[in-house]
Amino acid sequence: MAIMKNGEYDLIIIGGGAAAFSAAIKANMHGVKTAMIERAALGGTCVNVGCVPSKNLLGVGEMLHSAKKPPYPSVFPCDSDFDFSKTIEAKDALVKGLRKQKYYDVLQSLEHVDLVEASASFVSPKKLKVDGKQFEANKFIIAAGSSPSVPRFKGIENVKYLTNNEALALKEKPSSMIVIGGRALGLEFAQMYARFGTTVTVLQRSDRIIPEHEPEISQGLHQYLTEEGIEIVTGVNVQEVWQKNGSRFIKVSVNKQERVFEAEQLLMATGRRPNTADLHLENAGVKLREDGAIVVNSEMRTSAPHIWAGGDVVGEPMLETLAAKAGATAAENALTGSHKKIDLLSVPSAIFTSPQVANVGMTEKQMMQKYNYCSCRTLSMKEVPKALTVNDTKGLIKMAIDPKKNNRIVGVHILASIAADMIHEAVMAIKYKLTIDDIIDTVHVFPTMSEAIKLVATAFKQDVSKLSCCAE
């Protein structure tokens, strides 16, 4: 790896996160002279202000919660406390170490890739301005990531609010917090801080949290979070925000009634926007959607034939692993003309609340909208022997199949303590078009939480509640 060279390259990658690194590794394998241009910290959202630090802090909250509410009646609860500042310091050390190990050190091993730590923008289809210098390439991959998106509520410009970036770096634990947004990011932070001892209120615009998920999943998670003391208000229309005497105030309309909420901190968990505003993509002939996302085809190619894009810059779903897949796919197609595509149907996602939410494939609603028919079964985790064994029965699993295509599995949706780990068998089932018989005929380890996938498949044929633990 070389640093800040000026000149011509075969490939220039704009960005330094998951998609960019995946593309750089692929380019290095092909021996292509490549520049990676990154204006911020290497690693992108995931390692710096996303997956890594948030899951680390969620783990702390999980341990505190388990101490206060152990799952076994023979284990007595203890009012465990913790050092908030040391927790943040440990998180920062983890992030710093992984950023070096998984990004800077990896780049050091890529002999054909130069790192350019600067901002870049297009001046013509094949030329970039990079801090006053000019860079040229025959091909480009745009993987510039995304940033928090904050709606322009009345008064917001006069309020000091948090995004996920600041919420991960607070010096002191807040006594109370309002979270605007009831999707993945908002709910993870809500539970994280609630378990730290903060009084948390979640305000969600739609009529339920995580509205894109199955209603059963949404309702179940709502119940569990409420049982932990988190106030969740749905159907919210924010009218005005302001701050006074160190507190933040939110005036909203709920079911045509006006309410005012007050808290020490305000977290805006209202989505993310692609980082395309400063790239001057119009100079390269790259088309954008209204939300600022880059328009790409199934091969990650933009409207400019020599430019590909991947990761958060192409819009939802904004997932770290999908970004890595997109970066590698874009690089492979750009460098070899292989025309590889990404099957979005078999891409899983997860929400790391407790219990977790994980899903892959289509929902019942999507099946009905597309085909006007669907066959589904929902199984409570109370029907899973391992869940009963370890007193971990919160949640459910829902499976959707296509009865007109040999009962092929088209969607699996899980609410369970380790849903993110359980989902992968379902991913393989959808990717390789497996049927419920394929799953039922596969021997699973007993007892495991993952056995729930076999049990919900079995539910299409038998009443699972009337089967013995190890029934075929």
N, C-alpha and C positions, 0 to 999 in steps of 0.2 A: 504494500500500500504506500502510495506517495501522497503528499499533502499539497493542495492548492497549486496545481499546474495550470498553465494557460495554453490553450491551443485547440487542436482538433481531436475528436474522438469518434470511434465507430458507434458508440452508444452513450447517451447521457441519461442518467436516472435522477429525477427531481424528487427528493424525499429521503428520509433515513429511518423509516419504520419497518414494519413487517413486510409489506409489499416490496419496498425498495430493496431490503436486504435479500429477500428471496430472489428478486430479479438479478441483483449483483452477483450472488453465488452462482446462479445459472449462467450468467454472462462470463464469469471467470472460468467456469468449466469449459466453455467454448473458446477460451483464449481471446476474447474480444476486448479491445482497448476501451475501457469504460471509466466514466466519471460519475461519482455520486455526489450530488449537491444537496446539502442539508443546512437550513438556516437556524435550526434549534438543536436541542439535545438529541443525540443519536438514540435510536430505539423507538421513537414515535410515542404515541399515546400509551400503548400497552405497558411497557416497562416503566415509563416515567410517571404517568398520572392515570393509569387505567388498571388493567388486569392485575398486575403484580402488586402494587401498593394497596389497592382496595381489598384484594383477597387476603392479603396479610393482615390488615386491620379487621376484616370480617372474622378471621380466625381467632384473633384476640377476643372479640365479642362473643364468639361461640364458646370459648373456654370459660369466660365469665358467666355466661348464661347457664352452662352445664353445672358450674359450681353451685349456683343459686337454685337450679331446678334439675337435679340429677334424675335420669330416667328410671332408676331403680328405687322402689320404696324402702329397701333396706339400707340405702345410702342417704345419710342426712345432709341436707343443704347447708351451705355456709355462705355468709355474706361477704364474698370475696371482693376485694378492691384492687386497683391497679394504678400505676403511674402513667398518666396520659402522655406527659412530655417524653418519657423514656420510650413509650410505645411508638411515638412519631420518630424519635431518633433511630430506633431499631429498623423501622420501615425505611427511613432514608438510607441507612447503611445497606440494607438489602437491595434497594434500587440502584445505588451507586455501584455495588459489586456486580450485579447482573448486567448493568449497562456496559461495564468494562469487559466482563467475561464473554457475554453473548453478542456484543456489538463492536466495540473498539478492537478487542482481540481478534474477533472474526475478520474484521476488515484488514487487520494487519497481515492475515494469512492469505489474502486475495491479491496475488501479485499483479493482476491485470486491472485492478480497480483503484482509482485515485479518489480520495475524499476531499471535497471542497466545502468548507464550512462557511457558507455565505447564502445570501438571497439571490434568486434567479428569476428572470422574466424574459419572455420571448420578444425579440425585436423583428424577427422574420421567421418563416417556417423552419429554418435550420440553424438559427443563431439565437444565442442567449446573451443577455447582459447580466454579468455576475459581479456585483460590487465594482462596477466601472470597467471590468475586463470583458472580453468577448470570447465565448465558447461556441464551437460549432460541432455538429454531429450529423450523421446520415439518418440516425434513428434515435427516438426518445421514448422513455417510459415515465409517465407522470404518476407519482405515488406520494403526493404531498400531504396526505392525511386530512384530518378534520379538526375543528375547534368547537368549543361550546357555543351553542346558539341560544341567545337570550331574547325573548319577545320584548317589544317596546311598550311595555305597560306604562300607563300614565304615572309619572313620578319616578320611574326606574332610574333615570339619569342622575337623580339626587340621592340614591340609596346605595350604600356599600353592601353588596351581596356576594355570595360565594358561588363559584362553579365547582365542579369536581376537583379542579386543580387546587383551589384554595382550601376546600374541605379536607383535603389530604395533608394539609400543611399547617393547620391551626396550632398555635402555641399553647392554647388553653382549651379545655373541654367546655363547650357552651352548656349553660343550664337548660336552654330550650332552643328548638330549631323548627322552622317551617320549611318543608320541602315542597316546592312546586314541581309537580311531575310524578306520575304514578306508574312509570314504566321501569325497565331494568335498573338504570342508574339511580333513579330516585328512590326506589324501594331498597336497593342494597345499602345506600347511605343512610336511609331512614332507620333500618334495623341495626346497622353498625352503631350509630350514635345512640339509639335507644338502649342498646345493650351496654353502652358505656355509661349510661345513667342520665342521658339527656332526654328531656320531655320533647317528643317529636309529633308534629302534625303534618300529614301528607295531604296536599290539595291536588286533585286530578280533574282535568277538564271534562273527560268523557264520563259515561255513566258507570264505568267500572275500571279498576286498575288493570294493567297489561291487557288492553282491549283487543289486541290482535290474537291473543291466545284463546284456547277453548274456555267457554264460560265456567265450566266446572273447575278448571285450574285457577281462574281468576277469583272465583268465589271462595275456594278453599284457602288460597294464599291470603286473601283479605281477612278471613276469619282468624287464621293463625297469627297474623301480624297484629290484629286488634287485640287478641288474647294476651299479647306481650305488652300491651299498653300504648301502642301506636294509634293515634287518632287518624282515621282515613276519611276524607270528605270527597265525594265524587259529584259530578255534575256542576263543577265550579266555573264561574266566569269571573276572572279577575278584573276589578274595576280601577283600582288605584293602589299604589304602594308608597310608603313614606317611612322615615325614621325619626325618632325623637328620644332624647335622653338615653341613648345607647340601645334602644329597642327598635325592631323592624315591625311595621304594621301592614297588614294586607286587608283591603276591603274587597269583598267578593259578593257575588249573587249566587245563591244556592236555592234552587226550586222557587225562584222569584222572591226569595227572602234575602235581605242584606245582612251579612255577618262581617265582623272584623276580628282578625287573628293577630296576636302579638307574640313575638319571640325575640330572643337575643340574636339569633343568626337566621339568615334567609338563604337557602340553597336553591339555586335555579337549575333544576334537572330537566330541562325542556328541550333536549335533543342536541344534535351536533350539525354543523354545516361544513361542507367540503372546503378545503383551503385552496380555492381557485381564484379569488378576487384579485390577487396581486401578480398573477402569472402572465397577464396580458395574452391569453390564449387566442384572442381574436387575431393576433398577428401571425399565428401559426395555422389558422383555419380550423381550430378545434371548437366544436359546438358544445354548448352547455344547456342543461335543463333550467327551468325557472328557479329551482332551488340552488343553483350553482354547481350541481354535479355534472361531471363530464359524461357525455353520451358515448357509450361504447357498444359494440356488437358482442356476440357470444364468444368471440375470440379475443376480447379486451382491446380491440382496435377502435380508435377514435375516428372522427370524420376526416381527419388528416391521415392519409395512407401510410405515413412514416412515423406516426405517433401512436403509442399504446398507453393505456392507463389501468391502474388497479388499486384496490384498497378503498379507503373512505372517500376518496375524491370522486368515485363513481356512484356514491350514494348508498342507500340501504340495500341489503343488510350490512351494517358496519361491524364486522367480526374480525378478530385478529387472525384466526386460522384461514378464513376466507381471503383476507388480504394477502397472506403468504401464498396461498394457492393462486390467486390472481396475478401476483407479481411474477411467479415462476411461469405461469401460462403465458403472460404477456411477453416475457423474455424469450421463451422457447419459440413462440410464433414470430416474434420480431427477427430473431437471429437465424431460424431454420425454415421458416415458412411452413411449419407443421400443421397449422390450422387446428390446434387443440382448443377444446371448449370446456366450460365449467357447468356441471349439472347442479343448478341451485336447489333442485328439489331434494337432493340428498345431503345438503349442508345443514348440520345441526346448530342449534343455539342454546344458550343456557343463561339463567339468572341465578346468581349465587346468594340468594336469600336462604333462610333456613325455615322450612324446607326449601330445597332448590326447585327450580323449574327448568325442564329441558324438553325440547321438541325437535322433530324433523318431519319433513313432508307436509302434507296438506291437512287442514282442519276439516271438520265436518261441514262447516259453512262453505268453505272453498270447494269441496266436492259437490255440494248441492248446487252452487252457482255454476260450476263448470259442466256437470253431467246430469244434474237434476235427480241424482240418487246417491245414496251412501249407506254403508252398513258399519255401525260402530258398536263397541263394547267398552264399558268403563268398569274398572276393578279397583276397589278400595285396597289400600296397602294393608288393611287389617286382614285381608285374605292371603297375605304372603307370609309363610311360616317364619322366615328369618326376621321380618319386621316384628312379628309377635314375640319371637324369642328374645329380642333385645329391646323390647318396649319402644319401638320406633315406628309407630303405625300411622303417623301423620301423612296424608296425601292420597294420591290415586294415580292410576295409569289408564289412558284412553287410547284405543287403537281404532283406526279407520281402514277399511279394506274396500276393494273394488269387487263386488260379487259377480260382475260380468266378465271379469278377467281372472277366473280361477281363484278368487278370494285373495288376490294379490294385496300385500300391505302397502298402503299409500300414505299413512301418517301415524305417528306415535307421539303422545304428549304425556309427560310425567311430572308429577308433583311429589317429591320424596326427598329424604335427607341427602341422598347421594345421586340425585337424578342426572346430574352432569356426567357421572361415571357410568350410569346404567344405559344411557341413550345409544351407545355405540353399536350394540347389536341391532337396534332398530335402523341405524344409519346404513349398515351393511344390507339389511333386509330391503330397504328402499332402493339403494344403489344397484343391487343385483336382482331386483324385482322378485323377491321371495314371497311365498304365500304363507298363510297361517299354518298349513300342513308342514312346510319346511321348518318352521320354528318348533312346532309341536314334536316333530320327529327328531329334533336335536336334543341330545342329552345335556342337561344343565347341572352344574354343581349345586348340591343341596347341603345346608340352607344358604341361600344368597338373596340379596335384594334384587339382583338382576333376573332371578327366576320369575319376577313379575311379568316380564315380557312373554315368557312361555305361558304363564297362567292367563293373561288377558287374551292371548291367541286361542287358548283352550276354551275360553268363555264363549266363543262363537259357536261351540259345539256342545258344551256341557255346562251344568251348574257347578262352578268351581267350589262353592261352599259345601257341596256334598261329596267332594273328593278327599281322599286321604292325602297326607303330605307329599308323598312321592309317586302319586298316580301318574301313569302315562297319559 
